Amino acid sequence: MNPPANAILLVGHPNVGKSVLFHRLTGAYVNVSNYPGTTVEVTRASARFDARAELLDTPGVLALPSRSDDERATMRALLNEPNRCLVQVGDAKNLRRTLILTALLADLGVPMTLVLNMHDEATARGVTVDVNGLAEELAIPVLATVATGGEGLGELTGSIARASVAAPLLRYDPDLESDIAALAAAIAEQAPHPALAARGLAILYLGADSEVENWLRERAGGRYAGLATLRDGAQARADGDLPMLLARERTAAADALAASVARRTVRSSPLLAQRVGQAVVHPVWGVPILLAVLYALYQFVGVFGATTLVGLFEEKLFNGLLNPGLTALVERGFGDGWFSALLIGQYGLWTMGMTYALALIFPIVTTFFIAFGILEDSGYLPRLSVIANRLFTLIGLNGRAVLPMVLGLGCVTMATLTTRILHSPRERLITVFLLALAIPCSAQLGVVLGMLGGISFKAVLIWALAMVGILLLSGFLAAKLIPGRRIPLVAELPPMRLPVIGNVVKKTAGRLKWYLLEVIPLFLIGTLLMFVLDKTGVLPAIIRAGEPLVTGWLGLPKEASAAFVMGFLRRDFGATGLFVMADALTPIQAVVGMITLTLFIPCFASLLMMVKERGLKTAMLMVALIVPFAFFIGGLFNLALRALW
């Protein structure tokens, strides 16, 4: 017996507002960002308007049949969830593209509602849609919404109860229709789906959807060979590539319907947001704008966050008030024994663990999260994929890979997960390797900017150019060694807009909550580990063993060996170990140390995610390459900077 059909699926293209609607309809907050690739797995929560219903926010799909991991995740949800109905969320500004997806969803035969979101942006651009006329043509509820402002949500919850099966948008040419009908009849007999129409499954199967193929293979069992024979026969009779022919006819039908219900008013000049959006990807103006953005990020995070705020927290609050008071209290209560050393000693849980986490790192990651939230909510981040596309061709990727790398500046662990938005295993493997090697997480980046920014802008520039150069060189070599071809860029560019302060605040608060709950315990565990290693004599032995490499090849003080030990637990913890040694380091030592630590082994959490995504063997091979490479490059920079600085 099938489970009750209580799942309501939100389906649509990337960046059309599904996650915002999901939050409005459930109260559950997901990472709502103005760039594609935010949702890479299905998110679910109970609906506010119906306690018996579960709402599912599926990853954005550029097209169906599915090709990428996020599209396959959405297809799996369609195949395996007990669907009550679908809510297709579309962009009111781009009705044609929305209807191409509608055409396929209609053939699946599931009751649905069509939501044309961002209605305000469409109106501002002179686009008007005859919503009633479109609803009549499709025979389903169609409504216009502005999810960010809550407009149309009351009508939406009512329309879900009235969801119905959409009228077909098209009939394919007679030969294709004959093949579709024959395959649909075979599927209905040999592998019927409890909710999806056999005709829709047949079209997806003929369109080479791997998830549908796997589902049919499992469901049909020994009778699957008959379905494959029908598909192969249809391809042999087709005048060209069958998936392309099906897509072309859907596009033509969507064009015709969109032209009949949508009108665009000619404007004398584009809106300011459009002009800004064009300027940031302009081949001439895009690069200066990017450099200005990076410099502003440096000033806000590296100067204000890592110098001004850290000074206030570390010198005024902790060293001036909290640490002396707690030290006096502990010494009065416990004397100068091992317990006091555990709390307030050189590797004390408070004097090192909490002071590092709250006085040094917390102000830096706060400013970084604010800046990152502004960039992503404005729509600037996806435009980086366009700017980076030409450069990324050198490393066998397209500009879409810049999104996981930019997310890696927030958290490499989560960025490794979002490599699923890339379209081929080769792209994902190269990107995971580059994330592990040369992309610093937010906390580590903040420490780097804080330490090197306190020396000079020149120091920051050398570090940044080193990271970019190593990223490109390593990617170039990886692209040559890993077989496969580069996939051309197909990117979704949302409109540029002023960041919504509420979104930025929510995302910053959510990320800071993650930092406090996840990172601070790791800092304390790392401090405890350092305390135990120190008291047992292991840490001094490690420092002595690493002295020839650290002091000779890298040119750093022997105490820096401890930073590399700490860096195994978290790279930002290791970077902070160098940060507190800043007064004892020359500018050359600071740059060399930060270059080496940035390239050093990824943090333990990232390593676990690499194992999950790429397998233990591949992850260990990456680590075996990264660790010696980091020290080799650090030593080369030590020699070069001593000769040229």
C-alpha positions as CSV (number, residue, x, y, z in Angstrom):
1,M,0.0,0.0,0.0
2,N,1.4,3.4,-1.0
3,P,1.9,6.1,1.7
4,P,-0.6,9.0,1.7
5,A,0.1,11.6,-1.0
6,N,0.8,14.5,1.3
7,A,4.0,15.9,-0.2
8,I,3.8,19.3,-2.0
9,L,6.9,19.8,-4.1
10,L,8.3,23.2,-5.0
11,V,9.9,22.9,-8.4
12,G,11.5,25.5,-10.7
13,H,14.6,27.0,-12.2
14,P,17.4,28.3,-10.0
15,N,16.9,31.6,-8.3
16,V,13.2,32.0,-8.9
17,G,12.4,32.3,-5.2
18,K,11.5,28.7,-4.2
19,S,13.5,28.9,-1.0
20,V,11.9,32.2,0.0
21,L,8.4,30.8,-0.7
22,F,9.4,27.7,1.3
23,H,10.3,29.9,4.3
24,R,7.1,31.8,4.0
25,L,4.9,28.7,3.8
26,T,6.7,26.7,6.5
27,G,8.5,29.1,8.8
28,A,11.6,26.9,8.3
29,Y,14.6,29.0,7.2
30,V,16.9,27.7,4.5
31,N,19.9,29.5,3.0
32,V,18.2,32.0,0.7
33,S,20.7,33.5,-1.7
34,N,20.5,35.5,-4.9
35,Y,22.6,33.0,-6.9
36,P,22.1,29.5,-8.2
37,G,23.3,26.4,-6.5
38,T,22.2,27.3,-2.9
39,T,20.0,24.2,-2.6
40,V,21.7,21.0,-3.6
41,E,19.5,18.6,-1.7
42,V,15.8,18.4,-1.0
43,T,14.7,20.4,2.1
44,R,11.4,19.6,3.8
45,A,9.2,20.9,6.6
46,S,5.5,20.9,7.6
47,A,3.3,23.4,5.9
48,R,1.9,26.2,8.0
49,F,-1.4,26.1,6.1
50,D,-1.9,22.3,6.4
51,A,-0.5,20.3,9.3
52,R,-0.9,17.1,7.4
53,A,1.1,18.3,4.4
54,E,4.9,18.3,4.0
55,L,6.5,20.9,1.8
56,L,9.6,20.0,-0.2
57,D,12.0,22.6,-1.6
58,T,13.8,20.9,-4.5
59,P,17.1,22.1,-6.1
60,G,16.7,24.4,-9.0
61,V,16.7,22.8,-12.4
62,L,18.0,24.4,-15.6
63,A,16.1,21.8,-17.6
64,L,14.5,18.4,-17.5
65,P,15.4,15.7,-18.5
66,S,18.0,15.9,-15.7
67,R,21.7,16.2,-16.3
68,S,23.4,17.7,-13.2
69,D,23.2,16.4,-9.6
70,D,20.7,19.1,-8.5
71,E,18.5,18.2,-11.5
72,R,18.8,14.5,-10.6
73,A,17.9,15.2,-7.0
74,T,14.7,17.0,-8.2
75,M,13.9,14.1,-10.5
76,R,14.4,11.6,-7.7
77,A,11.9,13.6,-5.6
78,L,9.4,13.5,-8.4
79,L,9.8,9.8,-8.7
80,N,9.9,8.7,-5.1
81,E,8.0,11.2,-3.0
82,P,4.2,10.6,-2.4
83,N,3.2,13.7,-4.3
84,R,-0.1,15.5,-3.5
85,C,0.7,18.2,-6.1
86,L,3.5,20.3,-7.5
87,V,4.0,24.1,-7.2
88,Q,6.0,25.2,-10.1
89,V,7.8,28.5,-9.3
90,G,8.7,30.5,-12.3
91,D,10.3,33.9,-13.1
92,A,7.6,36.3,-14.3
93,K,10.2,38.2,-16.3
94,N,11.0,35.0,-18.3
95,L,7.7,33.3,-19.1
96,R,9.1,31.5,-22.1
97,R,11.7,29.6,-20.1
98,T,9.2,28.9,-17.3
99,L,6.7,27.3,-19.8
100,I,9.4,25.0,-21.3
101,L,9.5,23.3,-17.9
102,T,5.7,23.5,-17.5
103,A,5.3,21.6,-20.8
104,L,7.2,18.6,-19.4
105,L,5.6,18.8,-15.9
106,A,2.2,18.8,-17.6
107,D,2.9,15.5,-19.3
108,L,3.7,13.9,-15.9
109,G,0.1,14.2,-15.0
110,V,0.5,15.5,-11.4
111,P,-1.9,18.2,-10.1
112,M,0.0,21.5,-10.1
113,T,-0.2,25.2,-9.6
114,L,2.0,27.7,-11.5
115,V,3.5,30.6,-9.5
116,L,4.9,33.5,-11.5
117,N,7.2,35.0,-8.9
118,M,9.1,38.3,-8.9
119,H,6.1,40.0,-10.4
120,D,7.3,43.4,-9.2
121,E,10.6,43.0,-11.1
122,A,8.7,42.0,-14.3
123,T,6.5,45.0,-14.0
124,A,9.5,47.3,-13.5
125,R,10.9,45.9,-16.8
126,G,7.7,46.5,-18.7
127,V,6.6,42.8,-18.8
128,T,2.9,42.1,-18.2
129,V,1.4,38.6,-18.2
130,D,-2.2,37.8,-18.7
131,V,-2.4,35.5,-15.7
132,N,-6.1,34.6,-16.2
133,G,-5.5,33.9,-19.9
134,L,-2.6,31.6,-19.1
135,A,-4.6,29.8,-16.4
136,E,-7.3,29.2,-18.9
137,E,-4.9,27.8,-21.5
138,L,-3.2,25.5,-19.0
139,A,-6.3,24.6,-17.0
140,I,-4.5,25.1,-13.7
141,P,-4.3,27.8,-11.1
142,V,-1.8,30.5,-12.1
143,L,-0.9,33.4,-9.9
144,A,1.6,36.3,-9.6
145,T,3.6,36.7,-6.4
146,V,6.4,38.7,-4.8
147,A,7.8,36.2,-2.3
148,T,10.2,38.6,-0.7
149,G,7.3,40.9,0.2
150,G,4.8,38.2,0.9
151,E,2.4,39.3,-1.9
152,G,0.1,36.7,-3.2
153,L,0.9,34.1,-0.6
154,G,-2.7,33.9,0.7
155,E,-3.9,33.2,-2.9
156,L,-1.1,30.6,-3.3
157,T,-2.2,28.5,-0.3
158,G,-5.8,28.6,-1.6
159,S,-4.6,27.6,-5.1
160,I,-2.8,24.5,-3.8
161,A,-6.1,23.1,-2.7
162,R,-7.4,23.7,-6.3
163,A,-4.3,22.2,-8.0
164,S,-5.2,20.2,-11.1
165,V,-3.5,18.3,-13.9
166,A,-2.3,20.8,-16.6
167,A,-3.5,20.6,-20.1
168,P,-0.8,19.4,-22.5
169,L,1.1,22.3,-24.1
170,L,1.9,20.4,-27.3
171,R,1.6,17.3,-29.4
172,Y,4.9,16.3,-30.9
173,D,5.2,15.4,-34.6
174,P,3.3,12.3,-35.6
175,D,6.3,9.9,-35.7
176,L,7.4,11.1,-32.3
177,E,3.9,10.8,-30.9
178,S,3.7,7.3,-32.2
179,D,6.9,6.3,-30.4
180,I,5.9,8.1,-27.2
181,A,2.5,6.3,-27.2
182,A,4.0,2.9,-27.8
183,L,6.6,3.4,-25.0
184,A,4.0,4.9,-22.6
185,A,1.8,1.9,-23.1
186,A,4.7,-0.5,-22.3
187,I,5.6,1.6,-19.2
188,A,1.9,1.5,-18.0
189,E,1.9,-2.2,-18.3
190,Q,5.4,-3.2,-17.1
191,A,6.5,-0.4,-14.8
192,P,3.5,1.8,-13.8
193,H,4.2,4.7,-11.4
194,P,1.6,5.4,-8.7
195,A,1.5,9.2,-9.3
196,L,3.3,10.1,-12.6
197,A,1.7,9.5,-16.0
198,A,3.3,7.0,-18.2
199,R,3.4,9.5,-21.1
200,G,5.6,11.9,-19.1
201,L,7.9,9.0,-18.0
202,A,8.2,8.0,-21.7
203,I,9.2,11.5,-22.8
204,L,11.8,11.7,-20.0
205,Y,13.1,8.3,-20.9
206,L,13.4,9.1,-24.6
207,G,15.1,12.3,-23.5
208,A,17.9,10.3,-21.8
209,D,17.0,11.1,-18.2
210,S,19.3,8.8,-16.2
211,E,17.1,8.9,-13.0
212,V,14.0,7.8,-15.0
213,E,16.1,5.1,-16.7
214,N,17.3,3.8,-13.4
215,W,13.8,3.8,-11.9
216,L,12.4,2.0,-14.9
217,R,15.2,-0.6,-14.8
218,E,14.5,-1.3,-11.2
219,R,10.7,-1.4,-11.5
220,A,10.5,-3.4,-14.7
221,G,13.2,-5.9,-13.7
222,G,13.6,-8.6,-16.4
223,R,11.1,-6.8,-18.7
224,Y,13.3,-3.7,-18.9
225,A,14.9,-4.9,-22.1
226,G,11.6,-4.4,-24.0
227,L,11.5,-0.8,-22.9
228,A,15.1,-0.2,-24.0
229,T,14.3,-1.8,-27.4
230,L,11.4,0.7,-27.9
231,R,13.7,3.6,-27.0
232,D,16.5,2.5,-29.3
233,G,14.0,2.0,-32.1
234,A,12.6,5.5,-31.6
235,Q,16.2,7.0,-31.7
236,A,17.0,5.0,-34.9
237,R,13.8,6.4,-36.6
238,A,14.4,10.0,-35.4
239,D,15.8,12.6,-37.8
240,G,18.6,13.6,-35.5
241,D,19.3,13.5,-31.8
242,L,16.1,12.5,-30.1
243,P,16.5,14.4,-26.8
244,M,17.3,17.5,-28.8
245,L,14.3,17.1,-31.1
246,L,12.0,16.7,-28.1
247,A,13.4,19.8,-26.4
248,R,13.1,21.8,-29.6
249,E,9.4,21.1,-29.9
250,R,8.8,22.0,-26.3
251,T,10.6,25.3,-26.7
252,A,8.6,26.1,-29.8
253,A,5.3,25.4,-28.0
254,A,6.4,27.5,-25.0
255,D,7.4,30.4,-27.3
256,A,4.0,30.3,-28.9
257,L,2.1,30.3,-25.6
258,A,4.3,33.0,-24.0
259,A,3.9,35.2,-27.0
260,S,0.1,35.0,-26.7
261,V,-0.2,35.9,-23.0
262,A,2.8,38.2,-22.3
263,R,3.6,41.7,-23.5
264,R,6.7,43.8,-23.1
265,T,6.6,47.5,-23.1
266,V,9.5,49.1,-24.9
267,R,11.4,51.3,-22.5
268,S,13.6,54.2,-23.5
269,S,16.5,53.1,-21.3
270,P,17.2,50.1,-19.1
271,L,16.7,50.2,-15.4
272,L,19.6,51.1,-13.2
273,A,19.8,47.6,-11.9
274,Q,20.0,46.3,-15.5
275,R,22.8,48.8,-16.3
276,V,24.7,47.8,-13.2
277,G,24.2,44.1,-14.0
278,Q,25.6,44.7,-17.5
279,A,28.5,46.7,-16.2
280,V,29.8,44.1,-13.7
281,V,30.2,41.5,-16.5
282,H,31.4,43.9,-19.1
283,P,34.8,42.7,-20.6
284,V,36.3,46.1,-19.9
285,W,34.6,47.5,-16.8
286,G,34.0,44.1,-15.1
287,V,37.6,43.7,-14.0
288,P,38.0,47.1,-12.3
289,I,34.7,46.6,-10.6
290,L,35.9,43.2,-9.3
291,L,39.1,44.8,-8.0
292,A,37.1,47.5,-6.3
293,V,34.9,44.9,-4.6
294,L,37.9,42.9,-3.4
295,Y,39.6,46.1,-2.1
296,A,36.4,47.0,-0.2
297,L,36.3,43.5,1.2
298,Y,39.9,43.9,2.3
299,Q,39.1,47.2,4.0
300,F,36.0,45.9,5.8
301,V,37.3,42.5,6.9
302,G,41.0,42.9,6.9
303,V,41.2,46.4,8.3
304,F,38.0,47.1,10.2
305,G,37.3,43.6,11.4
306,A,40.7,42.2,11.9
307,T,42.4,45.3,13.2
308,T,39.8,47.6,14.8
309,L,37.4,45.0,16.2
310,V,40.0,42.5,17.1
311,G,41.9,45.3,18.9
312,L,38.8,46.1,20.9
313,F,37.9,42.5,21.7
314,E,41.4,41.2,22.4
315,E,43.2,44.1,24.1
316,K,40.3,45.9,25.8
317,L,37.9,43.1,26.6
318,F,39.9,39.9,27.0
319,N,43.5,41.0,27.9
320,G,42.4,44.1,29.7
321,L,39.4,42.7,31.7
322,L,38.3,39.1,31.3
323,N,41.6,37.2,31.3
324,P,43.2,39.0,34.3
325,G,40.0,38.6,36.3
326,L,39.6,34.9,35.5
327,T,43.4,34.2,36.0
328,A,43.2,35.7,39.5
329,L,40.1,33.8,40.3
330,V,41.5,30.4,39.2
331,E,44.8,30.9,40.9
332,R,43.1,31.9,44.1
333,G,40.9,28.8,44.0
334,F,43.2,26.2,42.5
335,G,46.7,27.4,43.0
336,D,49.3,26.9,40.2
337,G,48.7,23.1,39.6
338,W,47.8,21.3,36.4
339,F,44.1,22.3,36.5
340,S,45.0,25.9,36.6
341,A,47.3,25.3,33.6
342,L,44.5,23.6,31.8
343,L,42.2,26.7,32.2
344,I,44.6,29.6,32.0
345,G,48.0,28.3,31.0
346,Q,49.9,28.7,27.7
347,Y,47.5,26.1,26.2
348,G,44.6,26.9,28.5
349,L,41.0,26.2,27.5
350,W,40.2,29.9,28.3
351,T,43.4,31.8,27.6
352,M,44.0,30.0,24.3
353,G,40.8,28.2,23.2
354,M,38.1,30.8,24.1
355,T,40.4,33.8,23.5
356,Y,41.3,32.6,20.0
357,A,37.7,31.8,19.2
358,L,36.0,34.9,20.6
359,A,38.6,37.6,20.7
360,L,40.4,36.9,17.4
361,I,38.2,34.9,15.1
362,F,34.7,35.9,16.0
363,P,35.0,39.6,15.0
364,I,36.7,38.6,11.8
365,V,34.1,36.0,10.7
366,T,31.3,38.4,11.6
367,T,32.6,41.1,9.3
368,F,33.2,38.5,6.6
369,F,29.8,36.9,6.9
370,I,28.2,40.4,6.6
371,A,30.2,41.2,3.5
372,F,29.5,37.8,1.9
373,G,25.8,38.1,2.6
374,I,25.7,41.5,0.9
375,L,27.5,40.2,-2.2
376,E,25.3,37.1,-2.5
377,D,22.0,38.9,-1.9
378,S,22.8,41.6,-4.4
379,G,23.2,39.1,-7.3
380,Y,26.9,39.9,-7.8
381,L,28.3,36.4,-7.0
382,P,26.7,34.6,-10.0
383,R,28.2,37.3,-12.3
384,L,31.6,36.2,-11.0
385,S,30.9,32.9,-13.0
386,V,30.7,35.0,-16.2
387,I,33.8,37.1,-15.3
388,A,35.7,33.9,-14.4
389,N,34.6,31.8,-17.3
390,R,37.4,32.7,-19.7
391,L,40.0,32.3,-16.9
392,F,38.5,28.9,-15.8
393,T,38.9,27.5,-19.3
394,L,42.6,27.3,-18.5
395,I,41.9,24.8,-15.8
396,G,39.4,22.6,-17.7
397,L,36.3,24.1,-15.9
398,N,33.7,26.7,-16.7
399,G,32.7,29.8,-14.8
400,R,30.0,27.8,-12.9
401,A,32.8,26.3,-10.8
402,V,33.5,29.7,-9.3
403,L,30.3,29.4,-7.2
404,P,31.6,26.5,-5.0
405,M,35.0,28.2,-4.8
406,V,33.4,31.5,-3.6
407,L,31.2,29.5,-1.2
408,G,34.5,27.9,0.0
409,L,35.5,31.4,1.3
410,G,32.7,30.9,3.7
411,C,33.2,27.2,4.6
412,V,35.2,24.7,2.5
413,T,33.3,21.8,4.0
414,M,30.0,23.0,2.7
415,A,31.5,24.2,-0.6
416,T,32.7,20.6,-1.1
417,L,29.1,19.5,-0.9
418,T,27.9,22.1,-3.4
419,T,30.3,20.8,-6.1
420,R,27.3,18.6,-6.9
421,I,25.9,21.5,-8.9
422,L,28.7,20.9,-11.5
423,H,27.7,18.8,-14.4
424,S,30.4,16.1,-14.7
425,P,32.4,13.9,-12.3
426,R,35.6,15.4,-13.8
427,E,34.6,19.0,-13.0
428,R,33.6,18.0,-9.4
429,L,36.9,16.2,-8.8
430,I,39.0,19.1,-10.0
431,T,37.0,21.6,-8.0
432,V,37.2,19.5,-4.8
433,F,40.9,19.3,-5.2
434,L,41.3,23.0,-5.7
435,L,39.0,23.7,-2.7
436,A,41.2,21.5,-0.5
437,L,44.4,23.1,-1.8
438,A,44.1,26.8,-2.3
439,I,40.7,28.1,-1.0
440,P,40.8,29.5,2.6
441,C,37.6,29.4,4.7
442,S,36.2,32.5,6.1
443,A,37.9,32.3,9.5
444,Q,41.3,31.5,8.0
445,L,40.9,34.2,5.3
446,G,40.0,36.7,8.0
447,V,43.1,35.8,10.0
448,V,45.2,36.1,6.9
449,L,43.8,39.5,6.0
450,G,44.2,40.6,9.6
451,M,47.8,39.5,10.0
452,L,49.1,40.5,6.6
453,G,47.0,43.6,6.4
454,G,48.6,44.8,9.6
455,I,52.0,44.5,7.9
456,S,51.2,46.1,4.5
457,F,48.9,45.9,1.5
458,K,52.0,44.6,-0.4
459,A,52.0,41.5,1.9
460,V,48.3,40.9,1.3
461,L,48.9,41.3,-2.5
462,I,51.8,38.8,-2.6
463,W,49.7,36.2,-0.7
464,A,46.6,36.8,-2.9
465,L,48.7,36.6,-6.2
466,A,50.4,33.4,-4.9
467,M,47.0,31.8,-4.2
468,V,45.5,32.7,-7.6
469,G,48.7,31.6,-9.4
470,I,48.8,28.3,-7.5
471,L,45.1,27.7,-8.1
472,L,45.5,28.2,-11.8
473,L,48.7,26.2,-12.2
474,S,47.3,23.3,-10.1
475,G,44.0,23.4,-12.0
476,F,45.8,23.5,-15.3
477,L,47.8,20.4,-14.4
478,A,44.8,18.6,-13.0
479,A,42.8,19.3,-16.2
480,K,45.6,17.8,-18.3
481,L,45.9,14.7,-16.1
482,I,42.2,14.0,-15.5
483,P,40.5,12.6,-18.6
484,G,37.3,14.2,-19.9
485,R,36.1,17.4,-21.6
486,R,35.2,20.8,-20.4
487,I,31.4,21.5,-20.2
488,P,30.4,25.0,-21.7
489,L,29.0,27.5,-19.3
490,V,25.2,27.7,-18.9
491,A,24.6,30.1,-16.0
492,E,21.6,31.7,-14.4
493,L,22.0,35.4,-13.9
494,P,19.5,36.8,-11.4
495,P,18.8,40.5,-11.5
496,M,21.1,42.9,-9.6
497,R,19.2,44.3,-6.6
498,L,19.9,46.2,-3.4
499,P,20.5,43.6,-0.7
500,V,17.6,42.9,1.6
501,I,18.9,43.8,5.0
502,G,16.6,41.2,6.6
503,N,18.2,38.4,4.4
504,V,21.7,39.6,5.2
505,V,21.0,39.7,9.0
506,K,19.3,36.2,8.9
507,K,22.2,34.6,7.0
508,T,24.8,36.3,9.1
509,A,23.0,35.2,12.3
510,G,22.7,31.7,11.0
511,R,26.3,31.4,10.1
512,L,27.4,32.9,13.4
513,K,25.2,30.4,15.2
514,W,27.0,27.6,13.2
515,Y,30.4,29.2,14.2
516,L,29.5,29.3,17.9
517,L,28.0,25.8,18.0
518,E,30.5,23.9,15.8
519,V,33.7,25.8,15.7
520,I,34.2,26.8,19.3
521,P,33.9,23.2,20.5
522,L,36.6,22.3,17.9
523,F,38.8,25.1,19.2
524,L,38.5,23.8,22.8
525,I,39.2,20.2,21.6
526,G,42.2,21.5,19.7
527,T,43.4,23.4,22.8
528,L,43.0,20.3,24.9
529,L,45.0,18.3,22.4
530,M,47.8,20.9,22.4
531,F,47.7,20.8,26.3
532,V,48.0,17.0,26.4
533,L,50.7,17.0,23.7
534,D,52.6,19.6,25.6
535,K,52.4,18.0,29.0
536,T,53.3,14.5,27.6
537,G,56.3,15.9,25.8
538,V,54.9,15.0,22.4
539,L,54.5,18.6,21.2
540,P,58.1,19.6,22.0
541,A,59.2,16.5,20.2
542,I,57.1,17.4,17.1
543,I,58.6,20.9,17.3
544,R,62.1,19.5,17.4
545,A,61.4,17.0,14.6
546,G,59.9,19.7,12.4
547,E,62.6,22.3,13.2
548,P,64.8,21.5,10.2
549,L,61.9,21.8,7.8
550,V,60.2,24.8,9.5
551,T,63.3,26.8,10.4
552,G,65.5,25.7,7.6
553,W,63.3,25.4,4.5
554,L,60.5,27.7,5.5
555,G,62.6,30.1,7.5
556,L,60.1,30.3,10.4
557,P,60.7,30.2,14.1
558,K,60.7,26.7,15.5
559,E,57.6,27.5,17.5
560,A,55.6,27.8,14.3
561,S,55.6,23.9,14.2
562,A,52.8,24.1,16.7
563,A,50.7,26.1,14.3
564,F,50.9,23.3,11.7
565,V,49.9,20.8,14.4
566,M,46.9,22.9,15.2
567,G,46.1,23.4,11.5
568,F,45.3,19.7,11.2
569,L,42.2,20.2,13.3
570,R,41.2,23.5,11.7
571,R,43.2,25.6,9.3
572,D,42.0,28.8,10.9
573,F,43.2,27.5,14.3
574,G,46.7,27.0,12.8
575,A,46.6,30.5,11.1
576,T,45.6,32.0,14.5
577,G,48.6,30.3,16.0
578,L,50.8,32.3,13.6
579,F,48.6,35.4,14.3
580,V,49.5,35.5,17.9
581,M,53.2,35.2,17.0
582,A,53.0,38.2,14.7
583,D,55.3,40.4,16.8
584,A,58.0,37.7,16.6
585,L,57.8,37.3,12.8
586,T,59.4,39.4,10.0
587,P,57.1,40.4,7.1
588,I,58.7,37.7,4.9
589,Q,58.1,35.0,7.6
590,A,54.5,36.1,8.0
591,V,53.8,35.9,4.2
592,V,55.6,32.5,3.9
593,G,53.8,31.1,6.9
594,M,50.4,32.1,5.7
595,I,51.0,30.8,2.2
596,T,52.1,27.5,3.6
597,L,49.2,27.2,6.0
598,T,46.7,28.2,3.4
599,L,47.9,25.4,1.2
600,F,48.3,23.0,4.1
601,I,46.1,19.9,4.7
602,P,42.3,20.8,4.8
603,C,40.7,20.8,8.2
604,F,39.4,17.6,9.6
605,A,35.7,18.4,8.8
606,S,36.6,19.2,5.2
607,L,38.6,15.9,5.0
608,L,35.6,14.0,6.1
609,M,33.4,15.7,3.5
610,M,36.0,14.9,0.8
611,V,35.8,11.2,1.8
612,K,32.0,11.4,1.6
613,E,32.0,13.0,-1.8
614,R,35.0,11.5,-3.5
615,G,35.7,8.3,-1.5
616,L,38.5,7.4,0.9
617,K,41.1,6.5,-1.7
618,T,40.7,9.7,-3.6
619,A,40.7,11.9,-0.5
620,M,43.8,10.3,0.9
621,L,45.6,10.7,-2.5
622,M,44.7,14.4,-2.4
623,V,46.1,14.8,1.1
624,A,49.3,12.9,0.1
625,L,49.7,15.5,-2.7
626,I,48.7,18.6,-0.8
627,V,50.9,18.3,2.3
628,P,54.4,18.0,0.6
629,F,53.3,20.5,-2.1
630,A,52.4,23.1,0.6
631,F,55.8,22.9,2.2
632,F,57.6,22.9,-1.2
633,I,55.8,26.0,-2.3
634,G,56.3,27.7,1.1
635,G,60.1,27.1,0.8
636,L,60.2,28.4,-2.7
637,F,58.5,31.6,-1.6
638,N,60.9,31.9,1.4
639,L,63.9,31.8,-1.0
640,A,62.3,34.1,-3.6
641,L,61.1,36.8,-1.1
642,R,64.5,36.8,0.7
643,A,66.1,37.5,-2.6
644,L,63.6,40.1,-3.8
645,W,61.9,41.8,-0.9
